[in-house]
Amino acid sequence: MPPVVLPITTHSAQQILRDVFGYASFRGAQQAIVEHVVAGGDALVLMPTGGGKSLCYQIPALLRPGVGIVVSPLIALMQDQVDALKQLGAQAAFLNSSLDAEAAREVLRSVLGGELKLLYVAPERLMTESFLNLLERLQQENRIALFAIDEAHCVSQWGHDFRPEYRALTVLHERFPNVPRIALTATADAPTRREIVERLALEQARQFVSSFDRPNIRYRVTQKNNARQQLQTFLETEHPDDAGIVYCLSRKKVEETAAWLKESGWDALPYHAGLDAATRNTNQKKFLREEGVIMVATVAFGMGIDKPNVRFVAHLDLPKSMEGYYQETGRAGRDGLPANAWMTYGLGDVVSMRQMLLSGDAPEERKRVELQKLDALLGFCESTDCRHQTVLRYFGEEHPGDCGQCDNCLSPVDTWDATQAAQMALSCVYRTGQRFGVGHLIDVLLGKETAKIEQFRHRQLSTFGIGKELAQAQWSSVYRQLVAAGLLNVDMEAYGGLRLTEAARPVLRGEQEVWLRRDVAPAKRRATKEERDARRRQPFTGANEDPLWQALKAKRMELAREQGVPPYVIFHDSTLLEILKLRPGSLNELGQISGIGQAKLARYGDAFLQVVVGER
């Protein structure tokens, strides 16, 4: 199909949105961003995952003369975006290390021949002198539509995905000052945002900051108690047939968890940086192209994964920061349909994460920043407030009210006056010398007779046996929350021992009350309203039993396999659900459904109409 090139007018942007992408109207700030970039302005776009960032540069690239150059850090993302654009009838290609020499030369010939409207390129390739010379040649003929810098947070040394090569992208402004630039990211707190502006010379760019809220995601944090069994229950209860991601901290745990899930009957695969490239690519391809696959991964997996129907993200270990948590959970529900972000954590996770951060080779200043980010995440985990409010507050945004669907909103947390218990717990830390871990401290409080207690003569302490009114699990909860509240620090030099902070002084003096959330003992815990209603509120409940739904998915999979693309590149689940609901009887009716542009209607309309008619 020929490239899509229309006159530069607002009407044309609307026309491309409808005819090419199949959407009736822009969302949020999309239209303002498109008009600004089409007019030649620079832009910094902060928009949550699933918010439609790609349209903000794809439509201007189709409207402006020349080719849009998209800088992307990941091969998988390039392949995904190019596959999707080709399905829409737009001329697109990528240039990265996955191409052999002849294929790369063919792409370059297409660029020089004016046959492409979008070219995705890795930052390393863009910075080569030969490619910059190519851009100079195009610019002399006014044939560069724009530069789009995707995943712009990679430029920040304080960010969670720092890529040094992104720092060199200021060359775009220096050598091509008249070409509009648009930098985009889904995750950037205020310091990261400032660094993006500074490092990419975007001081004059207009900033478009959309809400960070992902209202379709249900956040839930649960106390860790046999994490595997908790994960099994979560999957069986709420996601028996769904695609999802399970994040673990270590490569070993990824391998073990994936093997255990597979043995338990789940279609699970491992992914981490220690696997060879062929295995990683095979597993990633299966996750993208098959239905119901669970990827068990470290944070090496995820950035740039464009699979829209990931229905859950589960964390078996604590992420490094709020930004990391937000970005990882943001890989669920990109299609706007309900999705779950589920995490189980305990004090052991805090110790492990602090140890990992402090033992790294990063400068002390960076370690300090990373520990602050971890503390913010701990505050989120222990918060009794609405989870959506807590997330947005971290990014400097206010939420209008309770979300009504996170765990804290659906099952408000019971709190208790833990001032006396906190004083006991803190005193025990002090009396034992501020160098012991939680297990030993609880033994002292409960008055247990152990060899270690006798060795250190802790039986003689005033805190020995004073905490018998609380059970071991309750004391574990107290210590976990005192660490999260900043009254205690984990001392890695003392092998995870706890130390008092300055914030503990007013508590010990009786000058400050301590209120903690009351953890329900797992054995006595009843299912929450959220858990009881979860399956009933799933988008596919009811649809899964409908023969037409199964037939539509089967046709989509058949077409996807024929072309070697992921099923969602054909149609998103949300589009299939609308077909299921409306049951169109003509191409005209089918073309009114969101997500079906002219190219897809011409290519797939008859095939899907036959499915609908056949199931009537």
FIMILUM-877488 format. One line per field, with one value per residue (C-alpha): residue number from 1; x, y, z. Coordinates in pm, 1 decimal. Example, Ala and Ser with C-alpha at 12.3 -4.5 7.8 and 13.67 -1.06 7.14 Angstrom:
2
resi	c(1,2)
px	c(1230.0,1367.0)
py	c(-450.0,-106.0)
pz	c(780.0,714.0)
//
This chain:
616
resi	c(1,2,3,4,5,6,7,8,9,10,11,12,13,14,15,16,17,18,19,20,21,22,23,24,25,26,27,28,29,30,31,32,33,34,35,36,37,38,39,40,41,42,43,44,45,46,47,48,49,50,51,52,53,54,55,56,57,58,59,60,61,62,63,64,65,66,67,68,69,70,71,72,73,74,75,76,77,78,79,80,81,82,83,84,85,86,87,88,89,90,91,92,93,94,95,96,97,98,99,100,101,102,103,104,105,106,107,108,109,110,111,112,113,114,115,116,117,118,119,120,121,122,123,124,125,126,127,128,129,130,131,132,133,134,135,136,137,138,139,140,141,142,143,144,145,146,147,148,149,150,151,152,153,154,155,156,157,158,159,160,161,162,163,164,165,166,167,168,169,170,171,172,173,174,175,176,177,178,179,180,181,182,183,184,185,186,187,188,189,190,191,192,193,194,195,196,197,198,199,200,201,202,203,204,205,206,207,208,209,210,211,212,213,214,215,216,217,218,219,220,221,222,223,224,225,226,227,228,229,230,231,232,233,234,235,236,237,238,239,240,241,242,243,244,245,246,247,248,249,250,251,252,253,254,255,256,257,258,259,260,261,262,263,264,265,266,267,268,269,270,271,272,273,274,275,276,277,278,279,280,281,282,283,284,285,286,287,288,289,290,291,292,293,294,295,296,297,298,299,300,301,302,303,304,305,306,307,308,309,310,311,312,313,314,315,316,317,318,319,320,321,322,323,324,325,326,327,328,329,330,331,332,333,334,335,336,337,338,339,340,341,342,343,344,345,346,347,348,349,350,351,352,353,354,355,356,357,358,359,360,361,362,363,364,365,366,367,368,369,370,371,372,373,374,375,376,377,378,379,380,381,382,383,384,385,386,387,388,389,390,391,392,393,394,395,396,397,398,399,400,401,402,403,404,405,406,407,408,409,410,411,412,413,414,415,416,417,418,419,420,421,422,423,424,425,426,427,428,429,430,431,432,433,434,435,436,437,438,439,440,441,442,443,444,445,446,447,448,449,450,451,452,453,454,455,456,457,458,459,460,461,462,463,464,465,466,467,468,469,470,471,472,473,474,475,476,477,478,479,480,481,482,483,484,485,486,487,488,489,490,491,492,493,494,495,496,497,498,499,500,501,502,503,504,505,506,507,508,509,510,511,512,513,514,515,516,517,518,519,520,521,522,523,524,525,526,527,528,529,530,531,532,533,534,535,536,537,538,539,540,541,542,543,544,545,546,547,548,549,550,551,552,553,554,555,556,557,558,559,560,561,562,563,564,565,566,567,568,569,570,571,572,573,574,575,576,577,578,579,580,581,582,583,584,585,586,587,588,589,590,591,592,593,594,595,596,597,598,599,600,601,602,603,604,605,606,607,608,609,610,611,612,613,614,615,616)
px	c(0.0,124.2,230.6,-38.7,26.0,-251.6,-261.9,-142.2,-469.0,-646.6,-910.9,-640.8,-520.7,-877.2,-906.2,-588.6,-702.7,-1030.2,-925.1,-582.0,-601.9,-977.8,-1049.7,-1334.4,-1167.4,-841.2,-789.9,-671.0,-389.6,-327.2,-482.1,-296.8,34.1,-24.8,-111.9,190.7,438.1,277.5,329.5,701.7,718.5,929.0,745.0,807.8,522.6,460.4,172.6,95.5,146.6,-156.5,-236.1,-160.5,189.3,275.2,-3.2,150.5,444.4,302.4,26.4,259.6,508.0,231.7,121.7,456.2,675.1,957.4,1028.8,984.8,1294.3,1198.5,1477.2,1391.6,1611.6,1468.8,1458.4,1132.7,953.7,1069.9,951.8,616.7,553.9,656.2,436.3,140.5,199.6,224.9,-110.5,-253.0,-117.7,157.7,509.1,744.9,1072.8,1337.9,1715.3,1896.0,2138.7,1876.9,1901.6,2170.4,2376.0,2157.4,1833.1,1985.6,2092.1,1739.6,1596.1,1841.1,1749.5,1382.8,1463.3,1658.2,1386.7,1120.8,930.0,907.6,708.8,849.6,1192.5,1271.6,1639.8,1849.7,2040.7,2373.6,2293.9,2168.8,2494.6,2715.9,2869.6,2730.8,2373.7,2415.8,2546.6,2235.2,2022.2,2219.3,2140.6,1771.3,1758.4,1909.7,1606.8,1363.3,1282.1,1294.3,943.5,1047.9,1264.1,1079.3,1280.5,1087.5,1149.6,1314.1,1366.7,1661.8,1863.1,1847.8,2129.0,1882.8,1623.1,1560.3,1653.4,1960.6,2116.2,2439.3,2396.6,2082.8,2305.0,2447.3,2106.5,2158.6,2327.5,1978.5,1919.8,2271.5,2284.2,1914.5,1776.4,1478.6,1344.0,1080.8,1164.3,919.1,1049.9,812.2,803.9,549.4,755.8,934.6,920.6,1007.1,1390.6,1393.3,1177.6,1421.1,1713.0,1537.5,1487.8,1849.5,2018.2,1813.5,1819.0,1439.3,1423.3,1206.4,987.2,624.4,555.5,243.0,195.6,-103.3,-241.3,-31.4,-345.2,-422.0,-780.8,-824.4,-548.7,-643.8,-349.2,-319.3,-37.5,-48.8,166.4,405.0,320.5,409.9,440.0,403.8,75.3,-46.6,43.1,-126.3,-447.1,-436.3,-394.5,-658.5,-911.9,-870.0,-656.1,-687.2,-656.6,-485.2,-149.2,55.8,399.4,545.0,845.2,1118.4,1435.7,1692.9,1761.7,1759.9,1415.0,1288.4,1405.4,1263.5,928.3,881.5,962.5,722.4,439.9,496.4,486.2,161.3,0.4,58.8,210.8,504.3,841.1,1153.4,1321.0,1634.0,1962.7,2151.2,1969.4,2125.2,1981.4,1813.0,1622.4,1518.0,1394.8,1206.3,1034.8,949.2,807.0,585.8,461.7,371.4,220.4,37.2,-259.4,-248.0,132.3,284.1,632.0,836.0,1105.8,1350.9,1325.9,1530.7,1190.6,925.5,1032.7,890.1,665.3,352.0,123.7,-206.7,-389.5,-156.8,-424.1,-200.2,143.7,247.4,549.7,694.6,973.8,988.8,1079.8,1356.9,1145.1,803.9,906.4,1002.9,680.1,471.6,638.2,627.7,262.3,187.0,253.1,-86.9,-409.1,-263.9,-590.1,-783.1,-966.8,-948.9,-616.4,-453.1,-128.3,-68.3,231.1,330.1,614.5,772.1,1057.9,1297.2,1234.8,1335.3,1660.1,1739.7,1669.9,1871.3,2159.7,2151.5,2143.2,2419.4,2651.8,2646.3,2921.1,2714.8,2848.9,2732.3,2508.9,2322.4,2288.9,2134.7,1881.5,1798.9,1741.7,1505.8,1313.6,1294.9,1163.8,887.9,786.6,779.2,551.3,320.4,318.9,223.8,-12.3,-371.7,-478.3,-614.3,-336.0,-410.8,-386.8,-52.5,95.8,-16.7,101.2,450.8,448.3,324.3,-37.8,-355.1,-625.1,-983.2,-1093.0,-1078.6,-1054.2,-1309.1,-1123.9,-781.3,-742.8,-744.8,-1060.7,-1253.0,-1151.4,-1051.4,-758.4,-808.9,-548.7,-448.2,-265.7,73.4,258.1,340.8,434.0,654.7,831.8,895.8,1022.9,1251.1,1379.6,1464.9,1670.1,1856.8,1911.7,2054.4,2309.7,2143.6,2301.0,2048.5,1786.4,1412.8,1408.5,1638.5,1462.9,1125.5,1273.1,1387.6,1047.0,868.8,1112.6,1233.3,1522.4,1776.0,2150.3,2200.7,2011.7,2222.0,2541.2,2476.3,2319.5,2002.0,1799.9,1917.0,1773.5,1471.4,1303.3,1328.5,978.1,791.2,611.7,422.4,84.8,157.0,223.9,537.2,354.2,225.4,575.2,701.0,433.5,530.9,897.8,817.1,601.8,852.6,1116.0,873.2,788.4,1156.4,1188.5,1434.8,1703.6,1844.7,2221.9,2388.2,2726.3,2559.0,2424.4,2071.3,2058.8,1822.1,1930.2,1728.8,1686.5,1639.5,1266.6,1252.9,1347.9,1009.2,836.9,1066.6,1014.8,637.2,605.4,457.9,188.3,233.2,-63.8,-7.6,-219.9,-355.1,-247.5,-502.2,-348.0,-352.2,-512.5,-807.3,-834.1,-1161.7,-1178.2,-1212.1,-1492.5,-1240.2,-1139.6,-1500.0,-1602.7,-1283.9,-1390.2,-1737.1,-1581.0,-1331.1,-1391.8,-1413.3,-1648.0,-1943.0,-1751.8,-1541.8,-1856.6,-1983.8,-1904.1,-1870.8,-1593.8,-1398.7,-1455.4,-1337.7,-1021.2,-957.9,-988.4,-755.4,-497.3,-524.2,-460.8,-178.1,2.8,-31.8,147.4,388.4,263.0,113.3,-268.7,-319.9,-159.9,-465.9,-723.5,-703.2,-921.6,-1124.6,-1207.6,-1308.1,-1529.1,-1704.9,-1759.1,-1900.2,-2131.9,-2254.6,-2248.1,-2216.2,-2390.8,-2207.3,-1865.9,-2005.4,-2118.9,-1788.8,-1597.9,-1766.9,-1601.8,-1308.2,-971.2,-1077.0,-933.8,-971.6,-670.7,-779.6,-1139.5,-1030.9,-790.5,-992.7,-1351.9,-1495.6,-1319.9,-1458.5,-1805.0,-1818.2,-1738.4,-2016.7,-2271.7,-2166.0,-2235.0,-2579.3)
py	c(0.0,356.9,574.5,783.9,1151.4,1407.8,1791.7,1954.2,2060.1,1978.8,1805.7,1584.5,1477.3,1376.9,1202.7,999.1,912.5,775.3,626.1,490.0,410.6,354.4,588.7,839.3,1100.9,1193.8,1123.2,1373.9,1594.0,1391.2,1644.7,1941.2,1749.0,1644.6,2000.7,2144.7,1902.2,1925.6,2302.5,2243.2,2276.7,2070.3,1873.9,1673.7,1428.1,1249.0,1009.0,682.2,347.2,274.0,644.5,661.1,813.1,656.8,842.5,1169.9,1124.8,879.0,1111.7,1418.3,1198.0,1097.4,1459.4,1636.2,1602.3,1351.4,1061.5,1058.2,925.2,741.3,669.5,356.4,162.1,-183.4,-413.1,-577.2,-243.2,-145.2,-473.1,-442.1,-84.8,-149.2,-460.6,-260.6,31.8,-197.7,-348.5,3.4,65.1,306.7,265.4,193.5,10.6,-30.9,-26.5,-220.6,-504.9,-772.6,-693.9,-842.0,-613.5,-655.2,-592.7,-280.1,-152.9,-210.5,-0.2,280.9,265.2,299.9,603.8,774.6,686.3,858.2,534.5,546.5,767.0,624.4,479.4,329.8,334.4,240.2,531.2,357.9,335.5,693.3,824.2,668.0,922.9,743.9,768.9,1132.4,1203.8,1038.4,1265.7,1569.2,1469.8,1428.2,1759.2,1944.4,1826.8,1906.3,1537.9,1483.1,1510.4,1494.6,1325.4,1122.3,1013.9,730.2,613.2,952.0,871.9,656.5,980.2,1026.1,888.1,880.0,691.5,317.7,250.8,471.4,435.6,637.0,656.0,867.3,1148.4,1198.4,1271.7,1645.7,1615.1,1617.6,1969.3,2085.2,1957.4,1974.8,2274.0,2321.7,1965.8,1931.3,1691.7,1508.6,1323.8,1076.7,876.6,708.4,733.6,1042.2,1211.6,1582.4,1537.9,1296.6,1535.9,1820.8,1604.2,1503.6,1872.5,1957.6,1659.4,1677.9,2059.8,2080.4,2405.2,2565.9,2260.2,2267.9,2015.5,1800.8,1618.7,1384.8,1226.1,933.9,756.7,413.8,375.7,34.2,-118.7,-262.1,-231.9,-487.3,-546.6,-846.5,-965.6,-1238.7,-1579.9,-1872.2,-1660.5,-1949.2,-2061.2,-1702.1,-1664.7,-1994.8,-1883.5,-1545.8,-1707.0,-1976.2,-1732.1,-1440.6,-1525.3,-1892.6,-1827.0,-1487.7,-1358.8,-1194.5,-1115.8,-1239.1,-1034.1,-1180.9,-1018.2,-1283.1,-1493.8,-1808.5,-1730.0,-1659.6,-2003.0,-2181.6,-2000.6,-2059.0,-2429.8,-2459.5,-2287.3,-2513.2,-2821.5,-2686.3,-2671.6,-2309.5,-2205.6,-2023.9,-1915.0,-1759.0,-1437.4,-1274.8,-1129.3,-1450.0,-1650.4,-1666.3,-1428.2,-1706.0,-1833.4,-1482.5,-1405.8,-1736.3,-1690.0,-1327.9,-1414.7,-1685.1,-1446.0,-1186.7,-1423.2,-1681.8,-1651.8,-1707.4,-1723.4,-1619.0,-1463.0,-1499.1,-1235.1,-996.5,-628.3,-716.5,-791.0,-537.1,-197.3,-158.1,-463.9,-347.2,-645.3,-473.4,-767.7,-841.4,-891.2,-900.6,-812.7,-993.7,-909.2,-1187.9,-953.3,-583.6,-355.7,-98.1,216.1,370.2,449.6,87.9,-36.6,207.3,115.7,-259.4,-261.3,-31.1,-321.4,-457.9,-341.4,-130.1,-185.7,2.2,-306.9,-408.8,-553.6,-648.7,-531.8,-779.0,-782.9,-984.0,-859.4,-893.6,-753.0,-997.0,-817.7,-487.9,-638.3,-798.1,-483.3,-257.6,-501.8,-505.0,-126.0,-68.7,-337.9,-200.3,2.3,321.1,645.3,722.8,1004.0,769.2,507.3,772.7,863.1,497.0,434.1,731.4,588.3,250.0,417.2,580.9,238.5,96.9,381.1,282.4,-81.2,5.2,291.3,269.7,529.7,475.0,315.6,533.9,844.5,730.0,659.4,993.3,1186.0,1049.3,1192.3,1529.8,1482.6,1488.8,1224.4,1357.2,1090.6,724.2,502.0,255.6,-47.3,-91.4,-318.3,-31.2,122.1,-203.7,-339.6,-41.2,-127.1,-159.5,33.2,2.9,210.8,39.8,300.1,63.7,-222.0,15.0,127.5,-237.2,-319.2,-14.2,-69.3,-427.6,-306.7,-63.4,-305.0,-577.3,-339.5,-240.5,-525.4,-811.2,-911.2,-938.8,-1310.7,-1272.1,-956.8,-1132.6,-1426.7,-1180.5,-1012.2,-1348.6,-1474.0,-1773.0,-1978.3,-2016.2,-2078.0,-1742.4,-1559.0,-1734.5,-1661.2,-1287.7,-1289.8,-1135.2,-1330.7,-1071.2,-775.6,-580.9,-645.2,-1025.0,-1171.9,-839.0,-895.6,-1218.9,-1053.8,-1043.6,-1344.9,-1384.6,-1288.7,-970.4,-869.9,-936.2,-697.2,-433.7,-442.6,-437.8,-128.1,47.6,3.5,133.4,430.6,523.2,455.1,173.4,124.0,-200.5,-196.6,-398.4,-385.1,-573.3,-834.0,-699.2,-594.4,-312.7,30.7,315.5,637.9,988.7,950.6,679.3,917.7,1090.0,749.2,607.7,922.0,886.3,1211.7,1055.9,796.8,514.8,375.0,71.3,-126.7,-447.7,-746.7,-1028.5,-1366.0,-1561.0,-1868.8,-1665.6,-1433.4,-1416.1,-1332.8,-959.2,-804.5,-736.0,-1101.4,-1227.0,-992.3,-1007.0,-1276.5,-1125.8,-794.3,-940.0,-809.1,-1159.1,-1312.7,-1421.0,-1365.0,-1675.8,-1887.5,-1730.9,-1940.7,-1622.0,-1491.8,-1813.1,-1806.5,-1444.4,-1522.9,-1831.9,-1630.8,-1362.7,-1625.3,-1790.9,-1460.8,-1367.3,-1697.6,-1666.0,-1330.7,-1404.1,-1121.1,-1107.8,-1146.7,-798.2,-648.4,-775.1,-647.7,-564.5,-755.4,-437.7,-437.0,-804.4,-738.4,-460.6,-692.7,-950.4,-691.0,-521.6,-824.0,-611.5,-734.6,-529.4,-384.3,-37.6,-141.3,-317.8,-6.1,198.2,-8.9,151.2,25.4,-69.7,169.6,148.5,-77.7,-331.2,-314.8,-393.4,-665.3,-843.3,-720.1,-1004.4,-1272.0,-1142.9,-1078.3,-1440.5,-1544.4,-1322.6,-1445.6,-1805.4,-1788.4,-1631.7)
pz	c(0.0,-66.9,225.9,390.7,311.7,358.6,362.4,685.5,847.6,1169.8,961.0,809.9,1155.8,1241.7,906.0,963.3,1315.5,1176.6,843.5,932.6,1305.2,1328.8,1621.6,1623.5,1844.8,2014.8,2384.7,2641.7,2511.9,2194.9,1957.2,2110.9,2090.5,1729.7,1622.1,1805.6,1644.9,1300.3,1323.2,1386.9,1766.8,2007.6,2276.1,2591.9,2642.8,2972.4,2926.7,3108.7,2940.0,2727.3,2697.8,2325.8,2313.3,1977.1,1796.7,1913.1,1675.5,1422.8,1300.5,1267.9,1078.8,835.5,796.6,756.1,445.4,472.3,706.1,1082.7,1263.3,1583.4,1834.2,2032.6,2276.0,2213.5,1912.1,2026.7,2043.6,1695.0,1545.0,1721.6,1610.9,1250.7,1227.4,1359.2,1119.6,819.2,915.2,903.3,554.2,661.8,522.7,812.1,875.6,1142.8,1140.9,1411.1,1474.4,1399.1,1025.7,806.1,583.4,274.2,466.8,622.7,281.0,149.3,434.1,357.2,-12.9,85.6,299.8,22.3,-228.1,-21.2,29.6,410.9,645.9,972.3,1042.7,1385.2,1474.2,1777.6,1937.3,1869.3,1496.0,1481.2,1628.2,1360.7,1128.0,822.0,949.8,1053.7,703.6,562.2,779.5,659.3,302.1,378.1,561.6,267.7,68.9,355.8,393.7,772.5,919.2,1287.2,1547.6,1811.0,2117.7,2279.0,2637.6,2703.8,3073.9,2958.1,2945.7,3323.7,3537.5,3830.2,3627.3,3643.6,3277.7,3226.7,2879.5,2837.1,2458.6,2507.5,2638.3,2288.1,2134.7,2179.9,1839.2,1686.6,1813.8,1728.8,1369.6,1277.3,1468.9,1235.6,1267.2,1542.2,1825.6,2048.8,2357.0,2518.9,2841.8,3065.3,3383.0,3510.3,3848.4,3870.9,3896.9,3602.0,3400.6,3464.8,3356.6,3032.9,2951.5,3031.9,2865.2,2544.8,2522.1,2538.8,2739.4,2470.6,2421.9,2526.4,2802.9,2792.1,3121.7,3128.6,3441.6,3563.1,3677.4,3534.9,3657.8,3495.0,3711.4,4050.4,4290.3,4569.1,4819.1,5050.1,5338.0,5222.6,5363.3,5136.5,4823.3,4579.7,4728.7,4734.8,4365.8,4281.3,4453.0,4277.7,3935.8,3988.3,4130.3,3894.7,3591.4,3493.7,3118.5,3102.0,2984.6,3256.9,3395.3,3725.7,3841.2,4063.4,4194.1,4102.8,3796.0,4009.1,4145.4,3792.7,3677.2,3982.2,3971.4,3597.1,3638.8,3933.4,3744.6,3443.3,3665.4,3811.8,3468.5,3367.4,3034.2,3193.8,3054.4,3213.1,3097.8,3238.3,3113.7,3195.4,2929.1,2584.6,2324.9,2124.7,2430.2,2531.7,2180.6,2153.9,2490.0,2419.7,2078.6,2229.9,2498.7,2234.6,1978.6,2186.1,2421.9,2797.2,2838.1,3172.5,3157.8,3477.7,3459.4,3614.1,3524.9,3213.4,3055.9,2983.7,2853.1,2506.8,2528.5,2351.0,2426.4,2514.7,2674.1,2966.5,3230.3,3537.6,3669.9,3986.7,4201.6,4416.6,4525.5,4598.3,4302.8,4343.8,4340.9,4285.9,3928.7,3871.1,4028.5,3827.0,3498.8,3562.8,3670.0,3376.8,3140.5,3242.5,3081.6,2800.9,2612.7,2881.0,3004.1,3374.2,3490.4,3821.4,3981.5,4264.5,4498.8,4801.7,5018.7,5360.8,5565.6,5399.9,5072.0,5230.4,5359.8,5022.3,4824.2,5057.2,5044.5,4664.8,4640.1,4894.3,4760.9,4405.5,4238.5,4208.6,4362.3,4715.7,4593.4,4362.3,4637.7,4861.9,4592.9,4529.1,4900.2,4913.9,4619.5,4793.9,5110.1,4905.0,4773.5,5127.2,5224.9,4938.7,5051.2,5409.9,5327.6,5446.4,5187.9,4838.8,4631.0,4328.1,4545.6,4686.2,4342.3,4200.6,4505.4,4446.9,4094.0,4216.8,4114.8,4321.4,4282.8,4308.6,4556.7,4651.4,4345.0,4482.1,4346.9,4507.9,4810.7,5062.0,4913.2,4873.2,5213.9,5432.2,5654.2,6028.3,6230.0,6593.8,6852.0,6843.0,7049.4,7335.6,7101.2,6900.2,7218.2,7311.7,6964.0,6951.5,7304.6,7216.5,6920.0,7146.3,7438.6,7212.1,7062.3,6732.9,6536.6,6532.1,6277.5,6329.4,6410.2,6708.2,6830.4,6829.2,7020.4,7289.8,7307.8,7332.2,7596.4,7396.2,7533.8,7250.8,7237.0,7067.9,7343.0,7606.8,7410.8,7409.8,7760.9,7623.7,7880.6,8133.9,7936.5,8058.4,7721.0,7751.5,7748.7,7764.6,7433.5,7499.3,7439.8,7065.1,6845.2,6635.2,6313.7,6481.5,6592.7,6240.3,6111.2,6370.7,6272.5,5901.4,5942.1,6169.7,5897.0,5633.8,5856.1,5888.8,6263.2,6196.7,5934.8,5801.9,5866.6,5590.7,5768.0,6053.4,5807.5,5807.8,6171.7,6269.7,6394.8,6543.4,6347.2,6485.8,6416.8,6687.3,6971.1,7023.8,7017.0,7286.1,7496.3,7473.1,7277.0,6962.4,6900.8,6650.7,6461.5,6242.0,5999.4,6145.8,5937.8,5940.5,6010.3,5680.5,5835.6,5964.8,5669.4,5479.2,5110.2,5054.8,4854.4,4579.9,4563.5,4571.8,4292.4,4085.9,3843.8,3804.0,3700.0,3453.7,3099.6,2953.7,3210.2,3001.5,2678.9,2743.7,2737.3,2413.3,2101.7,1894.5,2122.5,2083.1,1705.2,1679.0,1874.7,1663.0,1339.8,1479.0,1574.9,1232.5,1053.4,1291.9,1238.1,860.7,874.3,1157.1,1381.4,1733.0,1740.9,1885.6,1574.7,1385.7,1640.6,2011.1,2257.4,2307.2,1934.1,1943.5,2246.2,2057.5,1759.5,2002.7,2155.4,1834.8,1599.5,1283.3,970.3,706.9,630.2,698.5,1048.9,1113.0,1005.6,1279.0,1551.2,1733.6,1615.9,1262.5,1004.9,628.7,568.0,830.8,713.3,357.6,472.0,739.4,717.4,512.1,718.7,1050.9,907.2,799.1,1156.7,1296.4,1041.6,1092.0,1467.6,1436.9)
//
